[in-house]
Structure formats: structure tokens, C-alpha cells
Amino acid sequence: MEYVVTKLDSSDREQWHRLYRGYAQFYEMPMSEETLETVWQWIFDPQQPFYSLIAKDEEGLAVGLMHYRAMPSPLRGSQVGFLDDLFVEPSCRGSGVVDLMFDRLKQEAQAHGWPFTRWVTAENNYRGRAVYDRVAEKTQWQTYQLSSE
């Protein structure tokens, strides 16, 4: 099977909804229509440094998505990339589509002038972490979250 990775287009809305719901389900997060609409608007708002890639098979069926954005790096005095979301349909995992997506993400980072793109994942995302260990360098940083509630 051949795949192509492109920037998300407004005509991809229904396929993107399906994939993003699958991503939320993987992480056992509720997904509302309001959240879908908010994220969709971020992607197409020229004031937001928020972007999306979509992977499709030969028949035009969307099989993967990535959301990424610019992130300030104060110690560098510049922007770096941050990968927020990555999802590949379970039936397409192991097909090479994720490698194509990371190749395209690297091209996008270069086009933005970002020296690297960073991300976090769940400790128990073993399959994803195996890919990440292969395509990227694991950093020394631990992630913490301070609740505002």
C-alpha cells in the first residue's frame, strides 16, 4: 500500500473527525463536538501557530494524523517544534506510514526554522515509544503537570 502525507485541507474534515476521535479513544479521553470544532478552528486560524498533517492511502482514505505547533524555547531565544498529537489507524500500524509522517514533520520543522521537534507520550504507550526510540532521541526531561484547580 502506498501512502501520502500532506497538510490537512478543509475537505478532510470528516476523516479528520474520525481519526481524532480514535486518538481520544486511545487515551481514554472524552471527545465532544465542541472540542473537535475548537481544534479544527485552531488548525485553520492564520493567527495560531498550530498545524496538522494527514496521511492517506492510495484510495484517499485518511489513516493517520499529526498536530504540531511552534513552541518558544527561552534558553535558545527561538522557536522549536512541539508535536501534540499523533495517531495512526490500528490496521495501518507497522505499514511504514508513521515513518512517512515523521519524515514530513521533519521537513515542516526545517521549513519553519525549528532546530528540533519535541513531544511527550504516555509511559504505557509501548508501541509508540518503540517507534519514537527508533526515529528520535529520548531526552533527559521528565514531565510534570500543575493543576490550576
N, C-alpha and C positions, 0 to 999 in steps of 0.2 A: 504494500500500500504506500502510495506517495502522499506526503503532507506538505502544506504550505502555511507559513506563518506570516500574518500581515497585521497592520494596525486595525483595531476594531472600527467598523463602519456602522453608521446608523441603521443600515439594513440588517445588521446582525442581532438586533435586539432580542428576538425570541430565543435564538440559540444561546445568546449570552445569558439570558434569564435561566435557561435550563442548566447551563454549566455552573453558574454562580450558586444556584440552589443546591447543586450537587456538592459544591465546595463547602457550603454552610452545613450541609448534612454530614459530611465527613468529619467536621469539627464539632458536630452536635450543637450548632448554634441556630437559634430561630432565625428565619428569614421572612421579613414582611414585604409587602408591596412597597411600602414607604421607603424601606432601606434600599430595595432594588432601584427605585426611582432616584433616590439621593445619589447612589454610586454612579448610576447611568449619567446623571447630570454632571457630576464631577469629571467624568471621562471626556465629555464634550464641551466643558466650560473652558474657554481660552485663558481665563484668569487663574485656573487651577493647574499646578504642575503635576497632574495626575494622568497617567496614560494606561492604555490597555492593548495587549496583543491577543490575537485569536488564532488558533491552529485549526485547519480544516483538512479533511481528507479529499480524495480525488472527486468525490461526488458533491463536495461543498458542505458536508456535514461538519459542524464545529465539534472538535474533540478535546480542545484544551484552551485555557485562558491564563493570562498573566496580567496583574495590575502592578504598576510600579510608579515611582514618583521621585522628584528631586527632594533631597534632604540636606539641610545645611550641616557642614562639618566645621564648627568654630575653630578647632585647632589647626585646620588646614586653610581656613579663610576662603572656603569654596564649597560648592555643591558636590554631593555624591549621590549615587542612586540608592533607592530602597525598594526592594521587592516586597509588596504587601501580600499578594495572593498568587498562588499557582495551583491550577487544578487540571488534571488530565483524566478523561473518562477511564474508568477502571478497565474496560475492554481494550483500551489502546496503550495501557502501561506496558513498558517493555518493547514497544514498537519503534522507538527512536524519536518519537515526536517531541519528547521533553528535551532532547539534545538540540533539535532544531529551534525550539523555543528559547533555550539558553543562548544559542548562537545569535539569534535575532536580538535578544536582550543585550548582549554584549555590543552588537552593532549600534543599538539605540543609545547605550551608555556612552560609547565613543562619540556619537553624533552630538550628544549633549555636553560633552567635555567632562564627564564624570570619570574619575580615576578608577572607581570600582562601584559595584552594587552590593549592598549588604541585605541580609534578611534573617529572620528568626523562624523557627519551626517548633512544633511540639516535641517534647522529649520522646514520646512514644510513636512518632511518625518514622518508623524504622525504614520503610521502603523509600520514602522521600529522602531521608538522611543518607541512605546509601547512594542515591543519585548526587546529592549535594557534596558528599565526600569525594565523589569522582570528578565533578565539574568545578569545584570551588575550594578555597582554603578555609578551614574552620578557624575561627578567631578565638582569642582568649576570653572574650567578653561573656559574662552571664547576664541574663535579662531579669529585671525586676519591674514590678508594677505597683505604683502608689495609688490607692483608691481615693477619689475625692468625695466619697460618700461618708 
